[in-house]
Amino acid sequence: MKAILTRYIGPTNTKGGRIKADDGDGNTLTIPYDDSLNSSEVHAKAAKALCEKMGWDLNLIGGWGKNGMYWVFESSPIRA
């Protein structure tokens, strides 16, 4: 199963705030923080952008953790 972590990176002297999406396998993407969106929406935007970059066409489900937002791919329920 693949998961994506999105986390906020604070501004520096040369760059504004950013959101970094990371799948834990070395695939990352960083976008500028979009102040027109709420926090969950901007994290979703970063996760979706990483999916587009990687060619993954699946729905994401996200939830907050202490390090940022975690995203997993939605799939059909497993039947026992």
Secondary structure, DSSP 8 states (H G I E B T S, - for coil): --EEEEEEE---SS---EEEEE-SSS-EEEEE--TTS-HHHHHHHHHHHHHHHHT----EEEEEETTEEEEEE-------
